[in-house]
Amino acid sequence: MPGLWVVFVFLGDSITAGFQQGPRDLPPRYYPFTNMLESILRIRLKATGSKKDVVIENKGMDGDSTSGMVKRFTMSVVPEKPDYVVLMGGLNDLFTRLPSDDVYRNLVQLTQMSKEIGAEPIMLSTTPVAGAHDFNSVIKDLNDTVRGYCTENDIRFIDLFSELVHNGTIAEAYSNDGVHLSDGGYKKIISILAPLLLELIED
């Protein structure tokens, strides 16, 4: 049972980090979606008179792989003493043609590592990309396999893929470059996660 301070750690790659390719000729930037999510949760907690507060630590890293996430878990996650670890990764692995089975094993290991430190893992699905229907099929197959594991092991699985996809690829409104998320994409994720995290905090 979390205390008065509820700590979430988001662990992932550039999508978790908030990396955005700027529209048109604008340079890249980082969209502070976890800061925005934290603010929304605090406002809602205050409005309900809750004595609890929340902190979200963003441990996304550009270009990271699921094996990289495993390797830096002890350094990036453990010191934060999280109540929940929100995991999202795999896209960079698939881009480098790492077999989906290897990605799956790494994601499973991350859920187990989270449990070992007394945190509850929350798995976010890998997000879709533009253009390549075959590649998106690989992403979806990985997500389905991970979903099955999460269902069998009573782990929350949030299907972002289905929320962001349109006609087999990422919806144009949700990405500026076909891979990373636009403002609209992050706002969509915030709208999905905020009610869930609020429910967990108030539990």
C-alpha positions as CSV (number, residue, x, y, z in Angstrom):
1,M,0.0,0.0,0.0
2,P,1.6,3.3,-1.0
3,G,2.2,6.0,1.6
4,L,1.2,9.6,1.4
5,W,3.8,10.1,-1.3
6,V,3.2,7.9,-4.3
7,V,6.2,7.5,-6.6
8,F,6.0,6.5,-10.2
9,V,9.1,5.9,-12.3
10,F,8.7,5.8,-16.1
11,L,11.4,3.7,-17.7
12,G,11.8,3.6,-21.5
13,D,13.4,5.1,-24.6
14,S,13.0,8.4,-26.4
15,I,9.3,8.2,-26.5
16,T,9.2,8.0,-22.7
17,A,11.8,10.8,-22.6
18,G,9.5,13.0,-24.6
19,F,11.7,13.5,-27.7
20,Q,10.0,15.2,-30.5
21,Q,11.1,16.0,-34.0
22,G,9.9,19.6,-34.5
23,P,7.3,20.2,-37.2
24,R,8.5,21.5,-40.5
25,D,12.0,23.0,-40.0
26,L,11.9,23.4,-36.3
27,P,14.6,21.7,-34.2
28,P,13.9,18.7,-32.0
29,R,12.7,19.3,-28.5
30,Y,11.4,17.4,-25.4
31,Y,7.7,17.4,-24.5
32,P,7.4,17.3,-20.7
33,F,4.4,14.9,-20.7
34,T,5.3,13.3,-17.4
35,N,5.6,16.7,-15.7
36,M,2.2,17.6,-17.2
37,L,0.8,14.3,-16.0
38,E,2.1,14.8,-12.5
39,S,0.6,18.3,-12.4
40,I,-2.8,17.0,-13.5
41,L,-2.8,14.3,-10.8
42,R,-1.8,16.8,-8.1
43,I,-4.6,19.2,-9.1
44,R,-7.1,16.3,-9.0
45,L,-5.9,15.0,-5.7
46,K,-6.1,18.5,-4.2
47,A,-9.6,18.9,-5.6
48,T,-10.8,15.7,-3.8
49,G,-9.2,16.7,-0.5
50,S,-6.8,13.7,-0.7
51,K,-3.9,13.7,1.7
52,K,-1.8,11.9,-0.8
53,D,0.7,13.5,-3.2
54,V,2.5,12.1,-6.3
55,V,5.8,12.4,-7.9
56,I,6.7,11.0,-11.4
57,E,10.3,10.4,-12.3
58,N,11.1,10.2,-16.0
59,K,13.9,7.8,-16.8
60,G,13.5,7.7,-20.5
61,M,16.7,7.6,-22.6
62,D,17.0,8.4,-26.3
63,G,17.9,5.3,-28.3
64,D,17.7,2.9,-25.4
65,S,16.9,-0.8,-25.9
66,T,15.1,-3.1,-23.6
67,S,18.5,-4.7,-22.7
68,G,19.8,-1.3,-21.9
69,M,16.8,-0.7,-19.6
70,V,17.6,-3.9,-17.8
71,K,21.2,-2.9,-17.4
72,R,20.5,0.5,-16.0
73,F,17.5,-0.5,-13.8
74,T,19.5,-0.7,-10.7
75,M,21.0,2.8,-11.3
76,S,17.9,4.5,-12.8
77,V,15.0,3.0,-10.9
78,V,16.0,1.5,-7.6
79,P,17.2,4.7,-5.9
80,E,13.8,6.4,-6.5
81,K,12.1,3.7,-4.3
82,P,9.1,3.7,-6.6
83,D,5.6,2.3,-5.8
84,Y,5.0,1.8,-9.5
85,V,7.3,1.3,-12.5
86,V,5.8,2.2,-15.8
87,L,7.6,0.4,-18.6
88,M,7.6,1.0,-22.3
89,G,10.2,-0.1,-24.8
90,G,11.0,-2.4,-27.7
91,L,10.8,-0.1,-30.7
92,N,14.5,0.5,-31.0
93,D,15.1,-3.3,-30.6
94,L,12.7,-4.1,-33.4
95,F,14.3,-1.4,-35.6
96,T,17.6,-3.2,-35.3
97,R,15.9,-6.5,-36.1
98,L,16.4,-8.0,-32.7
99,P,14.1,-11.0,-32.5
100,S,10.7,-10.3,-30.8
101,D,11.3,-13.2,-28.4
102,D,14.4,-11.4,-27.1
103,V,12.5,-8.2,-26.6
104,Y,9.7,-10.0,-24.9
105,R,12.2,-11.7,-22.5
106,N,13.7,-8.3,-21.6
107,L,10.3,-6.8,-20.9
108,V,9.4,-9.8,-18.7
109,Q,12.6,-9.4,-16.8
110,L,11.8,-5.7,-16.2
111,T,8.5,-6.6,-14.7
112,Q,10.2,-9.1,-12.4
113,M,12.9,-6.6,-11.4
114,S,10.2,-4.2,-10.5
115,K,8.4,-6.7,-8.3
116,E,11.7,-7.6,-6.6
117,I,12.1,-4.1,-5.3
118,G,8.5,-4.0,-4.0
119,A,7.1,-1.9,-6.9
120,E,4.1,-2.7,-9.1
121,P,5.0,-2.8,-12.8
122,I,2.7,-1.2,-15.3
123,M,3.3,-2.2,-18.9
124,L,2.6,0.3,-21.8
125,S,2.5,-1.3,-25.2
126,T,5.0,-0.4,-27.9
127,T,3.6,2.4,-30.1
128,P,2.9,2.2,-33.9
129,V,5.0,3.9,-36.6
130,A,4.2,5.4,-40.0
131,G,4.3,3.8,-43.4
132,A,5.4,0.2,-42.8
133,H,2.3,-2.0,-42.3
134,D,4.5,-5.2,-42.0
135,F,6.6,-3.6,-39.3
136,N,3.5,-2.5,-37.4
137,S,2.3,-6.1,-37.6
138,V,5.5,-7.1,-35.8
139,I,4.9,-4.4,-33.2
140,K,1.3,-5.6,-32.7
141,D,2.4,-9.3,-32.4
142,L,4.9,-8.3,-29.7
143,N,2.3,-6.3,-27.9
144,D,-0.1,-9.2,-28.0
145,T,2.5,-11.6,-26.6
146,V,3.3,-9.1,-23.8
147,R,-0.4,-8.6,-23.1
148,G,-0.8,-12.3,-22.7
149,Y,2.0,-12.5,-20.1
150,C,0.6,-9.5,-18.2
151,T,-2.9,-11.1,-18.1
152,E,-1.5,-14.3,-16.8
153,N,0.6,-12.6,-14.1
154,D,-1.9,-9.9,-13.0
155,I,0.1,-7.0,-14.4
156,R,-1.6,-3.9,-15.8
157,F,-1.2,-3.6,-19.5
158,I,-2.1,-0.4,-21.3
159,D,-2.7,-0.7,-25.0
160,L,-1.4,2.6,-26.5
161,F,-0.9,1.0,-29.9
162,S,-4.7,0.7,-30.5
163,E,-5.2,4.2,-29.3
164,L,-2.6,5.7,-31.6
165,V,-3.1,3.6,-34.8
166,H,-5.1,4.5,-37.8
167,N,-5.4,2.3,-40.9
168,G,-2.5,0.1,-39.7
169,T,0.0,2.9,-39.0
170,I,0.4,5.7,-36.5
171,A,-2.3,8.4,-36.9
172,E,-0.9,11.5,-38.6
173,A,-2.3,13.6,-35.7
174,Y,-0.1,11.8,-33.2
175,S,3.4,12.0,-34.8
176,N,5.5,14.6,-36.6
177,D,8.0,12.3,-37.9
178,G,6.3,8.9,-38.1
179,V,8.0,7.4,-35.0
180,H,8.1,9.9,-32.2
181,L,4.9,11.5,-30.7
182,S,3.6,14.9,-31.4
183,D,1.9,17.2,-28.9
184,G,-1.4,15.5,-29.9
185,G,0.2,12.0,-29.3
186,Y,1.4,12.9,-25.8
187,K,-1.9,14.6,-24.9
188,K,-3.6,11.4,-25.9
189,I,-1.4,9.3,-23.7
190,I,-1.9,11.7,-20.8
191,S,-5.7,11.4,-21.2
192,I,-5.3,7.6,-21.0
193,L,-2.9,7.4,-18.1
194,A,-4.3,10.1,-15.8
195,P,-7.5,8.3,-14.7
196,L,-5.6,5.0,-14.2
197,L,-2.8,6.5,-12.1
198,L,-5.3,8.6,-10.1
199,E,-7.2,5.4,-9.3
200,L,-4.0,3.7,-8.1
201,I,-3.0,6.6,-6.0
202,E,-6.4,6.8,-4.3
203,D,-6.6,3.0,-3.7
